[in-house]
Amino acid sequence: MDGRGSLRIASSVRESTGEAIVSVSDDGPGIPSETADQVFDLFFTTKAQGTGVGLAMAKRLVEQQGGRLEVASRPREGTEFRVVLGPMSATRSA
């Protein structure tokens, strides 16, 4: 976002599947379509000071918990990352 714009964090539960969703979205420049398929690749970065490790690690950690990490982006409109975990149980045992 280059230090400008707004960031939104939200959570919800999909009633139909019981999945818990945490979304992080911004109204920044978005991810160019030519690089969108690479954002979760280890060592892929478009930033001069980036390492390309963060999103790859996040995806792996979420998948190790049985979830998935999704991304949706629109150039010049923003990007949304979603952590989807589930299904969530209505009761939990201690």
Residue pairs with C-beta under 8 A, 6 or more apart in sequence:
1 7
1 26
1 27
1 28
1 29
2 28
2 29
4 28
5 26
5 27
5 28
5 78
6 26
6 27
7 24
7 25
7 26
8 23
8 24
8 25
8 26
9 22
9 23
9 24
10 22
10 23
10 25
11 20
11 21
11 22
11 23
12 20
12 21
12 23
13 19
13 20
13 21
13 86
13 88
14 21
14 86
17 86
17 87
18 86
18 87
18 88
18 89
19 84
19 85
19 86
19 87
19 88
20 84
20 85
20 86
20 88
21 82
21 83
21 84
21 85
22 82
22 83
23 80
23 81
23 82
23 83
24 80
24 81
25 78
25 79
25 80
25 81
26 78
26 79
26 80
27 77
27 78
28 78
28 79
29 75
29 76
30 73
30 74
30 75
30 76
30 77
30 78
30 79
31 39
31 71
31 73
31 75
31 79
32 75
33 75
35 44
35 46
36 71
36 73
38 44
39 55
39 71
40 55
40 56
40 59
40 69
40 71
41 52
41 56
42 52
42 53
42 56
43 51
43 52
43 53
43 56
44 52
44 56
45 51
45 52
55 69
58 69
59 69
62 68
62 69
62 83
62 85
63 69
65 85
66 85
67 83
67 84
67 85
67 86
68 83
68 84
69 81
69 82
69 83
69 84
70 81
70 82
70 84
71 79
71 80
71 81
71 82
72 79
72 80
72 82
73 79
73 80
